[in-house]
Amino acid sequence: AVKVFRTLRNHWKKTTFGVCLLSWGGSWLYGKHCDNLLRRAACQEAQAFGNQPIPSSMPLKKATVFLNPAACKGKARNLFEKNAAPILHLSGLDVTVVKTDYEGQAKKLLELMENTDLIIIAGGDGTVQEVLQKLCPNLLRIAVFSKIPIGFIPLGKNCTLSHTLYPESTNQVQHITNATLAILKGETVPLDVLQIKGEKEQPVFAVTGLRWGSYRDAGVKASKYWYLGPLKTKAAHFFSTFKEWPQKHQAALTYLGPTERPPEEPEEKPTRPPLYVRLYRRLRLYWSSPPKEIPQEVSPEDWEELNLSTIELSIATRNRQLDLMRTEDFMDICIETDTVSKGQFVNRGSQKMNDPHMCPEGSQCIQASRCILQLPEGTEGSFGIDNEEYEAMPVEVKLLPRKLRFFCDPRVRDQMLRAAVQ
């Protein structure tokens, strides 16, 4: 023992390196063991759903999973197959996986929706928006599709919806398994959707909101300063102040106030219609042209106009602060003051990376059901719509209240109801 101790002391650098390596390896193995225990517990819970007897006349529930393998830097497929897929299969669902990394899914989407009882989006914010762009036109046109519940399995780098639907968790495996189990438990909440229509004919749909301004522009450049580690966000905003200062964005905003929420229709469990009904619907859709939207007449005095100069403008749904009992439907418009110091800009920019639609003190907050944003001719820059980049242009933003139903963790839904009662 004395000889071993003397050898370790004489080679203290190698000893220190070996101890650090063993400690890291032990911690890594223990983390893997804990992850396996989480997976096993989730699979046992899912097995209980799969063991429930069903009548012989009732077909298996069909689930269509839209998986983006490119999410989370290409790790999403492995994350899904290790953590979510076993739970879905053990639960007794008939699962069909559609990968969103190739062209042509849009043509098959209507057929898939005709033959599915629930939709599952597996990926990040980009995957959610990609699927919504294909789903929402059908959901708006065909009422039966809007009753199909949607599940979200967070696999991407940015998963904004998970903050609304599931409890916070620092463990990725636990977060994914909790989200998958929430789909099996069947609790849903209605989420608002924004329809953003620009000069192009095809509208864009969003469940979080739209951002336009200097904080967003600086935030998207933070990855360029990866070599600065945790300081990369502050660096991106600091170097952004070297541009023209103060950074002002000029626009004209016309908007309508909140609308009264109609009473909610009683929930009905979606049942798979007989084959002849599905064939009839398919033929009817094929031969009939889509119905035209009848524009609602709004008196000119109901619109309010505002010329604004801001460092950043955001238009957000209330999905992040979901209130199931509120009596009015509206979106939040936050117009931030353009009199911001460079120090405030850097500090606030870091806060906005965690909560992009936060409305700082001193900002003008407006509640609206519909708005039109007019930009000066020649305006450059980009919008951020659900963390995806779009060219800045004049747009009309319309709130579609409670348009989609998403599965959520029952604990989160109970918290929403308790908060609404208080």
C-alpha positions in Angstrom: 0.0 0.0 0.0 2.9 2.3 0.8 4.4 1.6 -2.6 1.2 2.3 -4.4 0.7 5.6 -2.5 4.3 6.6 -3.3 3.7 5.9 -7.0 0.5 7.9 -7.1 2.2 10.8 -5.3 5.2 10.8 -7.7 2.8 10.8 -10.7 0.3 13.3 -9.3 -0.6 14.8 -12.7 -1.6 11.4 -14.1 -3.3 10.5 -10.8 -5.4 13.7 -10.9 -6.4 13.1 -14.5 -7.3 9.5 -13.7 -9.4 10.5 -10.7 -11.3 13.2 -12.8 -11.8 10.7 -15.6 -13.2 8.0 -13.3 -15.4 10.5 -11.5 -16.8 11.7 -14.9 -17.3 8.1 -16.1 -19.0 7.1 -12.9 -21.4 10.1 -13.1 -22.1 9.4 -16.8 -22.9 5.7 -16.0 -25.1 6.7 -13.1 -27.0 9.1 -15.3 -27.5 6.4 -17.9 -28.8 4.0 -15.2 -31.3 6.7 -13.9 -32.5 7.3 -17.5 -33.1 3.5 -17.9 -35.1 3.4 -14.7 -37.2 6.4 -16.0 -37.9 4.5 -19.2 -38.8 1.3 -17.5 -41.2 3.1 -15.1 -42.9 4.9 -18.1 -43.2 1.6 -20.1 -44.8 -0.1 -17.1 -47.3 2.8 -16.9 -48.0 2.5 -20.6 -48.4 -1.2 -20.3 -51.4 -0.6 -18.0 -53.1 1.3 -20.8 -52.3 -1.5 -23.3 -53.7 -4.2 -21.0 -57.2 -2.5 -20.7 -59.8 -4.7 -22.5 -61.6 -3.2 -25.5 -64.8 -4.5 -27.2 -64.2 -6.7 -30.2 -66.2 -4.3 -32.4 -64.1 -1.3 -31.6 -61.0 -0.9 -33.8 -57.6 0.1 -32.4 -57.0 3.9 -32.0 -54.8 5.1 -34.8 -52.0 7.7 -34.1 -50.1 9.5 -36.8 -46.7 10.7 -35.7 -45.0 13.5 -37.6 -41.3 13.0 -36.7 -38.5 15.4 -37.7 -35.3 13.4 -37.6 -33.2 16.5 -38.1 -34.4 18.2 -34.9 -31.9 18.5 -31.9 -28.9 18.4 -34.3 -30.0 15.1 -35.8 -30.6 13.3 -32.5 -34.4 13.5 -32.6 -34.9 10.1 -34.3 -32.8 8.3 -31.7 -34.5 10.2 -28.9 -37.9 9.2 -30.2 -37.1 5.6 -30.7 -35.5 5.1 -27.3 -37.9 7.2 -25.1 -41.3 7.7 -26.9 -41.9 4.9 -29.4 -41.9 2.0 -26.8 -44.5 3.8 -24.7 -46.8 4.4 -27.7 -46.6 0.8 -28.9 -47.1 -0.7 -25.4 -50.2 1.5 -24.9 -52.0 -0.4 -27.7 -52.1 2.4 -30.3 -51.8 1.7 -34.0 -48.8 4.0 -34.7 -47.9 5.4 -38.1 -44.7 7.4 -38.3 -44.3 10.1 -41.0 -40.9 11.7 -41.4 -40.9 15.3 -42.3 -37.5 15.4 -44.0 -38.7 14.7 -47.5 -41.1 16.4 -50.0 -44.5 15.1 -50.8 -46.1 14.6 -47.4 -48.7 17.4 -48.0 -50.3 15.3 -50.8 -50.8 12.4 -48.4 -51.9 14.5 -45.4 -55.6 14.6 -46.1 -55.7 10.8 -46.5 -53.7 10.3 -43.2 -56.1 12.6 -41.3 -59.1 10.7 -42.6 -57.6 7.6 -41.0 -56.3 8.8 -37.7 -57.7 9.4 -34.2 -54.9 11.6 -32.9 -51.9 13.4 -34.3 -48.5 13.5 -32.6 -45.8 16.1 -33.5 -42.3 14.9 -32.5 -39.7 17.6 -32.8 -39.2 21.3 -31.9 -40.8 24.6 -32.7 -39.9 24.3 -36.4 -41.6 20.9 -36.7 -44.7 22.2 -35.0 -45.0 25.1 -37.4 -44.2 22.9 -40.4 -47.1 20.5 -39.5 -49.4 23.4 -38.7 -48.9 24.9 -42.1 -50.2 21.7 -43.6 -52.9 20.9 -41.0 -54.5 24.3 -40.4 -55.9 24.9 -43.9 -57.8 21.6 -43.6 -58.7 22.3 -40.0 -60.3 25.6 -40.9 -62.1 24.2 -44.0 -63.3 20.9 -42.6 -64.8 21.1 -39.1 -64.4 17.4 -38.3 -60.6 17.7 -38.5 -60.5 20.4 -35.9 -61.7 17.8 -33.3 -58.7 15.6 -33.8 -56.5 16.1 -30.6 -52.8 16.8 -31.1 -49.9 15.6 -29.0 -46.5 17.2 -28.8 -43.3 15.3 -27.9 -40.5 17.8 -27.3 -37.3 16.6 -29.2 -35.9 19.9 -30.6 -33.6 22.6 -29.2 -36.5 25.1 -28.9 -39.8 23.6 -27.6 -41.9 26.6 -26.6 -45.2 24.6 -26.3 -43.7 22.3 -23.7 -43.7 25.1 -21.2 -47.5 25.3 -21.5 -48.4 21.6 -21.7 -45.9 19.9 -19.3 -44.2 20.4 -16.0 -40.7 21.8 -16.1 -37.9 19.2 -16.0 -34.1 19.4 -16.3 -33.9 15.7 -17.4 -34.5 15.3 -21.1 -35.6 11.6 -20.8 -38.1 12.4 -18.1 -39.4 15.4 -20.1 -40.0 13.2 -23.2 -41.6 10.3 -21.3 -43.9 12.6 -19.3 -45.0 14.2 -22.6 -45.7 10.8 -24.2 -47.6 9.5 -21.2 -49.7 12.7 -21.1 -50.9 11.8 -24.6 -52.2 8.4 -23.3 -53.9 10.0 -20.3 -56.1 12.0 -22.7 -56.4 15.4 -21.0 -56.5 18.2 -23.5 -56.5 22.0 -23.5 -57.7 24.4 -26.3 -55.0 26.6 -27.8 -55.3 29.7 -29.8 -53.8 30.1 -33.3 -52.7 33.2 -35.1 -53.4 33.4 -38.8 -50.7 35.7 -40.3 -51.5 36.8 -43.9 -49.0 38.9 -45.8 -48.7 39.9 -49.5 -48.5 36.2 -50.4 -51.7 34.4 -50.7 -50.8 31.5 -48.4 -51.1 32.5 -44.7 -48.8 31.4 -42.0 -50.1 29.9 -38.7 -48.5 30.3 -35.3 -49.3 29.0 -31.8 -46.8 31.3 -30.0 -46.6 34.6 -31.9 -44.7 37.1 -34.1 -41.6 39.2 -33.2 -40.1 42.0 -35.1 -37.3 44.2 -33.8 -33.7 44.5 -32.6 -33.8 41.9 -29.8 -34.9 39.2 -32.2 -32.3 40.2 -34.8 -29.5 40.1 -32.2 -30.7 36.8 -30.7 -30.5 34.9 -34.0 -26.8 35.9 -34.3 -25.9 34.6 -30.8 -24.8 31.2 -32.3 -22.0 33.0 -34.2 -20.3 33.7 -30.9 -20.3 30.1 -29.7 -16.7 30.3 -28.7 -17.6 32.7 -25.9 -19.7 30.0 -24.1 -22.3 31.5 -21.7 -21.4 35.0 -22.8 -22.4 34.5 -26.4 -25.9 36.0 -25.9 -24.6 39.2 -24.2 -21.9 39.4 -26.9 -24.5 39.3 -29.7 -26.5 42.1 -28.2 -23.4 44.1 -27.3 -22.0 44.0 -30.8 -25.5 44.9 -32.2 -25.3 48.3 -30.4 -22.4 49.2 -32.7 -25.0 49.7 -35.4 -27.1 52.8 -35.8 -28.3 53.8 -32.3 -31.0 54.0 -31.1 -32.4 51.3 -33.2 -36.0 52.3 -34.1 -38.6 50.4 -36.1 -41.4 52.6 -37.6 -44.8 51.1 -38.4 -48.5 51.8 -38.4 -50.8 49.5 -36.5 -54.6 49.2 -36.9 -56.4 46.9 -34.5 -59.7 45.6 -33.1 -60.3 45.0 -29.4 -61.1 41.7 -27.7 -64.1 39.6 -28.6 -66.5 38.0 -26.2 -65.8 34.2 -25.8 -68.8 32.1 -26.8 -69.8 29.2 -24.5 -67.6 26.1 -25.1 -69.2 23.2 -26.8 -69.4 20.0 -24.7 -66.4 17.7 -25.4 -67.2 14.6 -27.4 -64.8 11.7 -27.7 -63.9 11.4 -31.4 -65.1 8.0 -32.8 -64.0 6.5 -36.0 -66.9 6.7 -38.5 -67.9 3.6 -40.5 -66.2 2.9 -43.8 -69.2 4.1 -46.0 -69.3 7.4 -44.1 -65.5 7.9 -44.7 -65.9 7.1 -48.4 -68.8 9.5 -48.7 -66.8 12.3 -47.1 -63.9 11.6 -49.3 -66.0 11.8 -52.5 -67.8 14.9 -51.3 -64.4 16.6 -50.6 -63.1 15.6 -54.0 -66.1 16.9 -56.0 -66.9 20.0 -54.0 -64.7 23.2 -54.0 -63.6 24.6 -50.7 -66.1 27.0 -49.2 -65.2 30.7 -49.4 -64.9 32.5 -46.1 -67.6 35.1 -45.7 -65.9 38.3 -44.4 -67.4 39.7 -41.3 -68.5 43.3 -41.6 -66.8 45.6 -39.1 -67.8 49.2 -38.7 -64.9 51.6 -39.3 -65.3 53.2 -35.9 -64.4 49.9 -34.2 -60.8 50.0 -35.6 -58.2 51.9 -33.7 -55.1 53.3 -35.4 -51.6 53.9 -33.9 -48.3 55.1 -35.4 -45.5 53.5 -33.5 -41.7 53.8 -33.1 -40.3 50.9 -31.2 -37.2 48.8 -30.5 -39.3 45.7 -30.8 -42.9 44.7 -31.4 -44.4 41.4 -30.5 -47.8 39.9 -31.1 -48.4 36.8 -29.0 -51.2 34.3 -28.1 -52.3 33.8 -24.5 -51.2 30.1 -24.7 -48.2 30.7 -22.4 -50.5 32.1 -19.7 -53.5 29.9 -20.5 -56.7 30.8 -18.7 -59.4 28.2 -19.3 -62.1 30.3 -17.6 -61.6 33.7 -19.2 -64.6 35.4 -20.9 -62.8 37.2 -23.7 -60.5 36.1 -26.5 -57.6 38.3 -27.5 -53.9 38.3 -28.4 -51.3 40.5 -26.6 -49.5 43.2 -28.6 -46.4 44.6 -26.9 -44.9 47.8 -28.2 -41.6 48.4 -26.4 -40.2 51.9 -26.0 -37.4 53.0 -28.2 -35.6 55.0 -25.5 -33.4 52.2 -24.2 -29.8 52.5 -23.1 -27.2 50.2 -24.5 -26.7 48.6 -21.1 -30.5 47.9 -20.8 -30.5 46.5 -24.3 -27.8 44.0 -23.5 -29.3 42.9 -20.2 -32.9 42.7 -21.5 -31.7 40.8 -24.6 -30.4 38.0 -22.3 -33.8 37.9 -20.6 -35.6 37.7 -23.9 -33.7 34.6 -24.9 -35.5 32.8 -22.1 -38.9 34.5 -22.5 -39.0 36.0 -26.1 -42.5 37.5 -25.6 -41.9 39.2 -22.3 -43.3 42.7 -22.2 -40.9 44.9 -20.1 -42.0 47.7 -17.8 -42.8 50.9 -19.7 -44.0 49.1 -22.8 -47.4 49.8 -24.3 -49.6 46.7 -24.1 -52.7 46.2 -26.3 -55.3 43.4 -26.3 -56.7 42.8 -29.8 -58.5 40.1 -31.7 -57.3 41.3 -35.1 -54.7 43.7 -36.3 -53.0 45.1 -39.5 -49.3 46.0 -39.4 -48.2 48.4 -42.1 -44.5 48.8 -42.6 -42.8 51.7 -44.5 -41.8 51.0 -48.0 -38.3 49.6 -48.3 -38.3 48.1 -44.8 -35.7 45.4 -44.4 -35.3 42.7 -41.8 -37.2 39.7 -40.7 -40.1 38.5 -38.6 -39.7 35.7 -36.1 -42.8 33.6 -36.2 -42.7 30.7 -33.7 -38.9 31.0 -33.8 -38.9 30.6 -37.6 -37.6 33.4 -39.8 -39.8 35.1 -42.4 -39.3 38.2 -44.6 -40.7 41.4 -42.9 -43.7 42.7 -44.9 -47.1 44.3 -44.2 -49.3 41.6 -42.5 -52.8 41.1 -41.2 -52.9 39.0 -38.0 -56.1 37.3 -37.0 -56.8 35.4 -33.8 -58.4 32.0 -34.2 -59.5 31.3 -30.6 -59.4 27.8 -29.2 -58.8 26.4 -32.7 -56.6 23.3 -31.7 -56.8 20.9 -28.8 -53.5 19.7 -27.5 -52.8 16.9 -25.0 -51.4 18.2 -21.7 -50.2 16.8 -18.4 -53.2 16.4 -16.0 -51.3 18.2 -13.3 -50.7 21.2 -15.5 -54.4 21.3 -16.4 -55.4 21.1 -12.7 -53.1 24.0 -11.9 -54.7 26.1 -14.7 -58.2 25.4 -13.3 -57.2 26.2 -9.7 -55.5 29.5 -10.8 -58.7 30.4 -12.8 -60.9 29.8 -9.7 -58.7 31.9 -7.4 
